Amino acid sequence: MTQTRDTPSTKRRLAGPVLWLATMTVGLIAGVFYAFAISVMPALAKTDDRTFVDTMQNINRAIENGAFGSAFLGSFVFTGAAAIMEHRLGRRAAARWVLASLLLYVVAVAITMGVNVPLNQDLEAAGAPASTADLAAVRAAFEGPWNSAHLVRTVACVLALGCLGRALWLPHRVTLPS
C-alpha cells in the first residue's frame, strides 16, 4: 500500500481554501449580527411589548438551525485551522492576522454563550406572551442587556472578518520553496 505524504505543496494548496472558508463563515456570522444590530433590533424597539417578546422568541427558535450552527461552529474551526496552516507554512504575518481574527471570534462566542444565549433562554422561560402577566418587565430584563452584549459581539465579529481580509490580502502569502 502506498502512503501519500503531506507535502508542502499540498499544505499550500489547502491553506488558501481553508482561509477562504474561515473568511466566508466569519462573514456570514458577522452579517447576521450586523443585520440584527442595524435593522432587526431597531425595528423591534418600535414595537409594543407583546410583539417584541413574541418576535424575539420566534427568532430565537428559528436561529437554532443547521445553517446557522454550521457557520457559527465553522467560523471557529476554519479560522483555527487557517491560523495553524499559515503558521506552519511560515506565513507569520498572515498567521498573526488569522490568530487575531480567531481571538476576536472567541470573544464573540464567549459573549454569545455567556450573555445572549442565557438571556434568550430567560425570554423563552417567560412563556407565551398571551399568558405572561408583565411583558414590560420581561422585555426590560432582556432588551437592554441583550443589545449591549450584541453590539460588542457584532464589533468583535466584524473586526475578526477584517483581520481575515487582511490575511487574504497579504502579498507574501506566497512563499518560496526552501
Residue pairs with C-beta under 8 A, 6 or more apart in sequence:
8 89
8 177
8 178
11 85
11 88
11 89
12 89
12 175
14 85
15 82
15 85
15 86
15 89
15 91
15 173
16 173
18 78
18 81
18 82
18 85
19 78
19 82
19 85
19 86
19 94
19 98
19 164
19 167
19 168
20 168
21 74
21 78
21 82
22 75
22 78
22 79
22 81
22 82
22 98
22 101
22 164
23 161
23 164
23 165
23 168
25 70
25 71
25 74
25 75
25 78
25 79
26 75
26 79
26 101
26 105
26 157
26 160
26 161
26 164
27 161
27 164
28 71
28 75
29 71
29 72
29 75
29 108
29 157
30 154
30 157
30 158
30 160
30 161
32 68
32 71
33 108
33 150
33 153
33 154
33 157
33 158
34 154
34 157
34 158
36 150
36 154
37 150
37 151
37 154
40 59
41 147
41 150
44 51
44 52
44 55
44 56
45 52
45 143
47 55
49 129
49 135
49 136
49 138
49 139
50 129
50 130
50 135
52 135
52 139
52 143
53 123
53 126
53 129
53 132
53 135
53 138
53 139
53 142
54 128
54 129
56 120
56 123
56 142
57 123
57 124
57 129
60 120
60 123
60 124
61 124
72 109
75 105
75 160
76 102
76 105
76 106
76 109
79 98
79 101
79 102
79 105
79 160
79 164
80 102
82 98
82 164
82 167
83 95
83 98
83 99
83 101
83 102
86 94
86 95
86 98
86 167
86 173
87 95
87 99
89 175
90 175
91 170
91 172
91 173
91 175
93 170
93 172
94 167
94 170
94 172
94 173
95 167
97 163
97 164
97 166
97 167
97 170
98 163
98 164
98 167
100 160
100 163
101 160
101 161
101 163
101 164
101 167
102 160
104 156
104 157
104 159
104 160
104 163
105 156
105 157
105 160
107 152
107 153
107 156
108 153
108 154
108 156
108 157
108 160
111 149
111 152
111 153
111 156
112 153
115 145
115 146
115 149
116 146
116 149
116 150
116 153
119 142
119 145
119 146
119 149
120 146
122 141
122 142
123 138
123 142
126 132
126 138
129 135
132 138
167 173
